[in-house]
Structure formats: C-alpha cells, structure tokens
Amino acid sequence: MLLDNEQVLQLVKDAQEGSQEAKTKLIEENSPLIKSVIKRFKDKGVEYDDLYQIGCIGFLKAIKNFKPEFGVKFSTYVVPMVIGEIKRFMRDDGAIKVSRALKSLNLQINKYVETFIQKEQRKPTIEEIAKHFKVEEQDVVMAMDSAKMPLSIYTPLDDDDDSSSIVDRIEAGEDYNEKMLDDIALKEVVKKLDKRDRKIILLRYFYDKTQSEIAKELKISQVQVSRLENKILDNLKKKLTS
C-alpha cells in the first residue's frame, strides 16, 4: 500500500530522530524510485548493485537534510540527492566511461552532419539524424554529448563577468539548492507532457528554436505554435504551483 504525503513526512521525522525502522520503511517504499534514477547510469563502468548501494546513501542523506519548508514532495527532493551522490562517486572513483558503440555513433553523426550542411545549407534536426541512423532521438543526444570533455569544477564560466568557476555555483548555498529543486520539479512535469507538447517546450527552451523554426519542423503555422506554447506554459505553471 502506497504511503500518503502525511505518512511519508512522519516517517522522515521519525528517521531524523533516530528511528532505524522508519529509515528501513522509507527505503523499502522508495526502492522503485531509487532504481529508476540509477537506470540512467547503467553501462557507465559501475556495477548495478554498487549503483543501488550508492543511491541508497544519497537517499539517506536526503532523509537527513529534508525539511517540509522546502515546499516540495520528499520524492522530488530525493532525486537530485541520489543523482548527486552517484555523480560524486563516479567523479572521485574515476572518469565515466563512454561505450565504444556510443563513440562510433558519434563519429558517424559528425560525418553525416557535415555532409548534410554542405548539401542543405543548414544543420539537421535531432529527429532527422535519428531517422537517418534508425535510432531513438535520445540516443542521438547521448552520442553527441559523449564527445564533450568533462569540465573541472574550477573551470571559469564564460558567461560570468567576474570569471567565477563551477565550484562557486555549487557552493552558492540555499539559493542554489532551491533552484536545483525547482529545475528537478520542472523536469518531472515536462516529462509528463504528451509527445508534441514536450517537443515544443524542448525545442523552444532547451534548443533555442524560434516559433517559426518549430512551425516548420512540426508542419503547422507559427500562430498555432504560439497558441500551443502559451497553453502549455499555463498548464506547467498550474502543475508546479498545485
């Protein structure tokens, strides 16, 4: 039987006060959530059982640090904590390994993009690349991202006038933590949109496409894109504030 929000908050409170039984109950109830988070780190050079144990460490840290005043569900707070713990382990234990198949796909994509640009005088869309290679769109994104070199946390950020580094952002305190939680909450809501609406939001706000460019890709008018975008944003606001 699934626990309601009040039961979860009570268990968290009991666990923070030292109840081992409450901690065990929370881990058992949230095991599917932990497993869903660690799936994205499969084939990265760490055994599944190890990933789960590391995920549980992140989960226990979430129990310790969670406060109802954060204004988010406990499960929403858990996700970035588990991800952060796994990434921290991978960073300290060694570089994340990229599979040979992913590297190979990235090389093929690079060659295809060069040829496409010469022929069409524009960059191909993710969808066009996925169709050409007969793979999922997320596989294309992962392959292209696999070529990006990891940054040091002390690397200066170009968009800052004061040349602050990534570590400065990480150590920004509560404001940074609240923003991270907001980002996670938004990501969870976007994932629940239907395919067309999700694509509009991703293209518009993650790939910086104009409404006209999106209209061409979806084969609808720019006016329709504008109306759909406004409707989607209204729905997102309602879901995030409910």
MIDREN-844065 format. One line per field, with one value per residue: x, y, z of N, C-alpha, C in turn; chain. Coordinates in steps of 0.2 Angstrom, whole numbers, plus 5000, padded with zeros to 4 digits. Layout:
BEGIN
n.c1 <- [X|...]
n.c2 <- [Y|...]
n.c3 <- [Z|...]
ca.c1 <- [X|...]
ca.c2 <- [Y|...]
ca.c3 <- [Z|...]
c.c1 <- [X|...]
c.c2 <- [Y|...]
c.c3 <- [Z|...]
ch <- [A|...]
//
This chain:
BEGIN
n.c1 <- [5004|5003|5011|5004|5006|5007|5010|5023|5030|5029|5037|5049|5052|5052|5063|5074|5074|5081|5075|5078|5069|5060|5068|5072|5059|5056|5066|5062|5049|5053|5061|5058|5059|5072|5079|5074|5081|5094|5095|5098|5112|5117|5129|5140|5152|5151|5145|5128|5123|5132|5129|5116|5118|5125|5116|5106|5114|5114|5100|5098|5105|5096|5085|5091|5093|5081|5068|5051|5048|5054|5045|5042|5038|5044|5049|5052|5063|5072|5077|5087|5097|5101|5106|5116|5124|5128|5135|5145|5152|5156|5164|5175|5179|5184|5184|5169|5164|5163|5154|5160|5151|5143|5153|5156|5144|5143|5154|5150|5138|5144|5150|5139|5132|5141|5141|5127|5125|5133|5125|5112|5113|5110|5109|5105|5090|5088|5079|5079|5092|5091|5081|5089|5099|5091|5088|5084|5079|5084|5095|5103|5106|5113|5124|5130|5133|5142|5155|5159|5171|5173|5172|5183|5179|5184|5185|5184|5168|5162|5151|5150|5154|5163|5171|5169|5169|5164|5163|5160|5147|5142|5144|5135|5125|5109|5101|5105|5102|5088|5085|5090|5081|5069|5072|5072|5059|5052|5057|5052|5038|5038|5042|5030|5022|5012|5018|5020|5018|5029|5039|5038|5041|5054|5061|5060|5064|5076|5083|5083|5076|5066|5049|5045|5054|5051|5038|5040|5046|5036|5027|5016|5007|5015|5007|4999|5009|5013|5001|4999|5011|5009|4998|5003|5013|5005|4998|5009|5013|5002|5003|5015|5013|5003]
n.c2 <- [4994|5011|5025|5040|5058|5063|5052|5049|5061|5060|5048|5052|5062|5054|5046|5055|5058|5047|5034|5018|5009|5017|5023|5011|5007|5018|5017|5005|5008|5017|5011|5008|5020|5024|5015|5018|5030|5026|5019|5027|5028|5016|5005|5013|5009|5005|4993|4987|4983|4990|5003|5004|5003|5015|5024|5022|5028|5041|5043|5041|5053|5062|5060|5064|5078|5084|5095|5100|5114|5116|5115|5105|5089|5074|5064|5071|5079|5069|5064|5073|5072|5058|5057|5066|5060|5048|5054|5060|5050|5043|5053|5054|5041|5039|5043|5044|5031|5030|5021|5010|5009|5020|5030|5027|5029|5043|5048|5044|5052|5065|5065|5063|5075|5085|5082|5084|5098|5104|5100|5104|5117|5120|5115|5098|5092|5085|5075|5071|5066|5055|5048|5045|5037|5027|5026|5030|5047|5051|5043|5049|5061|5058|5051|5062|5070|5063|5066|5077|5085|5082|5095|5103|5107|5119|5126|5142|5151|5156|5164|5173|5189|5191|5180|5168|5151|5134|5128|5139|5141|5129|5130|5139|5139|5140|5146|5141|5127|5128|5132|5121|5111|5117|5116|5102|5098|5105|5098|5085|5088|5092|5080|5073|5078|5077|5069|5079|5092|5091|5091|5104|5112|5108|5111|5124|5130|5123|5120|5132|5136|5146|5151|5150|5142|5130|5128|5125|5113|5105|5106|5115|5131|5146|5154|5144|5137|5147|5149|5136|5135|5145|5139|5127|5132|5139|5128|5121|5130|5129|5116|5116|5124|5119]
n.c3 <- [5000|4995|5003|5010|5008|5021|5029|5024|5028|5042|5044|5039|5048|5060|5056|5056|5069|5074|5072|5066|5061|5054|5044|5037|5032|5024|5014|5008|5003|4994|4985|4971|4966|4968|4960|4947|4946|4945|4934|4923|4924|4920|4912|4913|4919|4932|4943|4944|4957|4965|4961|4966|4980|4982|4978|4988|4999|4995|4996|5010|5014|5009|5018|5030|5027|5023|5023|5027|5024|5012|5002|4993|4987|4996|4988|4977|4981|4984|4972|4965|4976|4976|4963|4963|4973|4966|4955|4962|4967|4955|4950|4959|4959|4947|4929|4920|4910|4892|4881|4867|4856|4857|4855|4842|4835|4837|4829|4817|4816|4816|4804|4795|4798|4793|4779|4777|4780|4770|4759|4761|4767|4780|4797|4802|4810|4827|4825|4812|4811|4819|4812|4800|4805|4811|4825|4842|4847|4859|4860|4850|4855|4867|4861|4854|4865|4871|4866|4872|4883|4900|4912|4923|4940|4944|4932|4924|4921|4906|4904|4915|4922|4932|4931|4938|4945|4941|4954|4962|4959|4964|4977|4981|4991|4999|4990|4978|4980|4981|4968|4961|4965|4960|4946|4945|4948|4938|4927|4930|4928|4914|4908|4909|4899|4884|4868|4858|4864|4873|4864|4859|4870|4873|4861|4860|4872|4877|4866|4860|4849|4836|4836|4822|4817|4824|4819|4806|4808|4814|4805|4805|4808|4812|4821|4827|4834|4843|4850|4856|4863|4873|4880|4884|4893|4903|4908|4914|4924|4932|4936|4943|4954|4960]
ca.c1 <- [5000|5007|5010|5002|5011|5007|5014|5030|5033|5030|5042|5055|5053|5055|5070|5078|5075|5085|5072|5080|5063|5057|5073|5071|5052|5056|5070|5058|5044|5056|5066|5057|5061|5080|5081|5073|5086|5101|5095|5102|5119|5119|5134|5145|5158|5149|5140|5121|5122|5135|5125|5110|5120|5127|5109|5104|5117|5111|5093|5099|5107|5090|5081|5094|5093|5075|5063|5045|5048|5057|5039|5042|5037|5050|5051|5055|5069|5076|5080|5094|5102|5103|5110|5122|5129|5131|5140|5151|5156|5160|5170|5180|5182|5187|5180|5163|5166|5158|5154|5163|5146|5141|5158|5156|5138|5145|5158|5145|5134|5148|5151|5133|5130|5145|5138|5120|5126|5135|5120|5106|5114|5108|5110|5100|5087|5089|5074|5082|5098|5088|5078|5094|5103|5086|5089|5079|5081|5088|5102|5107|5108|5118|5130|5133|5135|5148|5161|5160|5175|5171|5175|5185|5174|5187|5185|5180|5162|5162|5145|5151|5158|5168|5175|5168|5170|5158|5163|5157|5140|5140|5144|5130|5121|5102|5098|5107|5098|5081|5085|5091|5075|5064|5073|5070|5052|5050|5059|5047|5032|5039|5042|5023|5018|5012|5024|5020|5019|5035|5044|5038|5045|5062|5064|5059|5068|5082|5087|5083|5072|5061|5042|5044|5058|5047|5032|5042|5048|5030|5022|5010|5008|5018|5002|4997|5014|5012|4995|5001|5016|5005|4993|5007|5016|4999|4997|5015|5013|4997|5005|5021|5010|4997]
ca.c2 <- [5000|5017|5030|5046|5063|5064|5046|5050|5066|5057|5043|5056|5065|5048|5044|5060|5057|5041|5028|5014|5006|5022|5023|5005|5008|5023|5014|4999|5011|5021|5007|5008|5027|5024|5010|5022|5035|5024|5016|5032|5027|5009|5005|5018|5007|5004|4988|4989|4983|4996|5009|5004|5005|5022|5028|5022|5033|5048|5043|5043|5060|5066|5059|5068|5085|5086|5100|5102|5120|5116|5116|5100|5082|5071|5060|5076|5081|5063|5063|5076|5069|5052|5058|5069|5055|5044|5058|5062|5043|5042|5059|5053|5035|5039|5046|5040|5028|5030|5014|5010|5009|5027|5034|5025|5033|5050|5049|5043|5058|5070|5065|5065|5082|5089|5081|5087|5105|5106|5099|5108|5123|5120|5109|5093|5092|5078|5070|5069|5062|5049|5044|5043|5031|5022|5025|5034|5053|5052|5040|5054|5066|5054|5050|5069|5073|5058|5068|5083|5083|5084|5101|5104|5111|5125|5129|5148|5151|5162|5169|5177|5195|5190|5174|5163|5145|5130|5127|5144|5140|5123|5132|5145|5139|5138|5149|5136|5121|5129|5132|5114|5108|5119|5113|5095|5098|5107|5092|5080|5090|5092|5073|5070|5081|5072|5070|5085|5097|5091|5093|5111|5115|5106|5114|5132|5132|5119|5121|5139|5137|5151|5148|5149|5135|5124|5128|5121|5106|5101|5107|5119|5138|5149|5156|5138|5136|5152|5147|5130|5137|5149|5135|5123|5136|5140|5121|5120|5134|5126|5110|5117|5128|5115]
ca.c3 <- [5000|4995|5008|5008|5010|5028|5032|5022|5032|5048|5044|5038|5055|5065|5054|5058|5076|5075|5071|5061|5057|5049|5038|5033|5029|5018|5008|5005|4999|4988|4981|4964|4964|4968|4954|4941|4945|4944|4927|4918|4925|4918|4907|4914|4922|4939|4944|4946|4964|4968|4960|4971|4987|4982|4978|4995|5003|4993|4999|5017|5015|5008|5024|5035|5026|5020|5028|5024|5022|5005|4998|4988|4990|4998|4982|4972|4984|4984|4965|4965|4981|4973|4957|4966|4976|4961|4951|4966|4967|4948|4949|4964|4958|4940|4924|4917|4903|4886|4877|4860|4852|4858|4852|4835|4833|4837|4824|4811|4816|4814|4796|4792|4799|4789|4773|4777|4780|4763|4754|4763|4769|4787|4802|4803|4817|4830|4823|4805|4812|4822|4806|4796|4808|4813|4832|4846|4847|4865|4858|4846|4860|4871|4857|4853|4872|4874|4864|4876|4888|4907|4915|4930|4944|4944|4926|4924|4917|4901|4905|4921|4921|4937|4930|4943|4942|4943|4961|4965|4958|4968|4984|4982|4997|4999|4984|4973|4981|4979|4961|4958|4966|4955|4940|4945|4948|4931|4923|4931|4925|4907|4906|4909|4894|4878|4864|4854|4869|4876|4859|4858|4875|4872|4855|4862|4878|4878|4859|4857|4842|4836|4834|4815|4816|4827|4815|4800|4810|4816|4799|4807|4807|4818|4825|4831|4839|4848|4855|4859|4868|4879|4883|4888|4899|4908|4912|4918|4930|4937|4939|4948|4960|4964]
c.c1 <- [5004|5006|5008|5007|5012|5011|5021|5033|5034|5036|5049|5057|5056|5062|5075|5079|5079|5081|5074|5075|5060|5062|5072|5064|5053|5060|5066|5053|5047|5061|5065|5060|5069|5082|5079|5078|5092|5101|5099|5109|5122|5125|5139|5151|5157|5144|5133|5120|5126|5131|5119|5112|5122|5121|5106|5107|5115|5104|5093|5101|5101|5086|5084|5093|5086|5071|5057|5044|5051|5051|5039|5041|5044|5053|5055|5062|5074|5080|5087|5099|5105|5108|5116|5127|5132|5137|5146|5155|5160|5165|5176|5184|5185|5182|5175|5165|5161|5159|5157|5157|5143|5146|5158|5150|5140|5149|5154|5141|5138|5149|5145|5131|5134|5142|5131|5121|5128|5130|5114|5107|5111|5110|5104|5097|5089|5085|5076|5088|5096|5085|5084|5098|5098|5087|5084|5083|5086|5095|5106|5110|5114|5125|5134|5136|5142|5155|5163|5165|5173|5175|5177|5180|5177|5188|5181|5174|5162|5157|5145|5156|5164|5172|5175|5168|5164|5158|5160|5149|5138|5139|5139|5125|5113|5099|5099|5103|5091|5080|5085|5084|5069|5065|5071|5063|5049|5052|5054|5040|5032|5039|5035|5019|5017|5017|5025|5022|5026|5041|5044|5042|5052|5065|5065|5064|5074|5086|5087|5081|5067|5054|5042|5048|5054|5041|5034|5043|5041|5025|5016|5012|5012|5013|5000|5003|5014|5006|4996|5006|5013|5001|4997|5010|5011|4998|5003|5015|5008|4999|5011|5018|5005|5000]
c.c2 <- [5006|5022|5036|5051|5063|5058|5047|5055|5064|5052|5047|5059|5060|5046|5049|5060|5051|5034|5024|5011|5011|5023|5017|5005|5013|5020|5009|5002|5015|5018|5008|5015|5027|5020|5014|5027|5032|5020|5021|5031|5020|5010|5011|5016|5005|4998|4990|4989|4988|5002|5010|5006|5012|5026|5028|5027|5040|5048|5044|5050|5064|5066|5064|5076|5088|5090|5101|5109|5121|5117|5111|5094|5079|5067|5065|5078|5075|5063|5066|5074|5063|5053|5061|5065|5050|5048|5059|5055|5042|5047|5057|5046|5034|5042|5041|5037|5028|5024|5015|5012|5017|5031|5033|5029|5040|5052|5049|5050|5064|5071|5066|5072|5087|5088|5085|5095|5108|5105|5103|5115|5125|5114|5104|5093|5085|5073|5067|5065|5055|5045|5041|5036|5026|5021|5030|5041|5054|5048|5045|5059|5064|5054|5057|5072|5069|5061|5074|5081|5086|5090|5100|5108|5118|5129|5136|5147|5157|5167|5174|5183|5194|5184|5169|5156|5140|5129|5132|5144|5134|5126|5138|5145|5137|5140|5144|5130|5122|5129|5125|5110|5110|5116|5106|5094|5100|5101|5086|5081|5089|5084|5070|5073|5076|5074|5076|5091|5097|5093|5100|5114|5114|5110|5122|5134|5129|5120|5128|5140|5142|5148|5146|5143|5129|5123|5123|5114|5102|5102|5110|5126|5140|5152|5150|5136|5141|5151|5141|5131|5140|5144|5130|5126|5137|5133|5119|5124|5132|5120|5111|5121|5124|5111]
c.c3 <- [5000|5001|5006|5010|5017|5032|5030|5027|5039|5049|5043|5045|5060|5063|5056|5065|5079|5074|5065|5057|5052|5043|5034|5029|5023|5012|5005|5001|4993|4984|4974|4962|4963|4961|4948|4940|4943|4937|4922|4919|4923|4912|4907|4918|4929|4939|4946|4954|4968|4967|4965|4978|4987|4982|4984|5000|5001|4996|5007|5019|5014|5014|5029|5034|5024|5026|5024|5021|5015|5000|4992|4991|4991|4992|4977|4975|4984|4977|4964|4970|4978|4967|4959|4969|4971|4957|4955|4966|4960|4947|4953|4962|4951|4935|4922|4911|4898|4882|4870|4855|4851|4854|4844|4832|4832|4831|4817|4810|4814|4806|4793|4792|4794|4781|4772|4776|4773|4758|4755|4765|4776|4791|4802|4810|4820|4827|4816|4806|4815|4816|4802|4799|4811|4821|4835|4846|4853|4864|4854|4851|4864|4867|4856|4860|4874|4871|4868|4882|4895|4909|4922|4934|4945|4938|4926|4919|4912|4902|4911|4920|4926|4937|4935|4940|4944|4950|4965|4965|4963|4975|4986|4988|4995|4993|4978|4974|4979|4972|4958|4959|4961|4948|4940|4945|4941|4926|4923|4927|4917|4904|4905|4903|4888|4873|4861|4858|4872|4871|4858|4863|4875|4867|4857|4867|4880|4871|4856|4850|4842|4835|4827|4814|4818|4822|4809|4802|4811|4810|4801|4806|4813|4823|4830|4836|4845|4853|4859|4865|4874|4883|4887|4894|4905|4912|4916|4924|4935|4940|4944|4954|4963|4969]
ch <- [A|A|A|A|A|A|A|A|A|A|A|A|A|A|A|A|A|A|A|A|A|A|A|A|A|A|A|A|A|A|A|A|A|A|A|A|A|A|A|A|A|A|A|A|A|A|A|A|A|A|A|A|A|A|A|A|A|A|A|A|A|A|A|A|A|A|A|A|A|A|A|A|A|A|A|A|A|A|A|A|A|A|A|A|A|A|A|A|A|A|A|A|A|A|A|A|A|A|A|A|A|A|A|A|A|A|A|A|A|A|A|A|A|A|A|A|A|A|A|A|A|A|A|A|A|A|A|A|A|A|A|A|A|A|A|A|A|A|A|A|A|A|A|A|A|A|A|A|A|A|A|A|A|A|A|A|A|A|A|A|A|A|A|A|A|A|A|A|A|A|A|A|A|A|A|A|A|A|A|A|A|A|A|A|A|A|A|A|A|A|A|A|A|A|A|A|A|A|A|A|A|A|A|A|A|A|A|A|A|A|A|A|A|A|A|A|A|A|A|A|A|A|A|A|A|A|A|A|A|A|A|A|A|A|A|A|A|A|A|A|A|A]
//
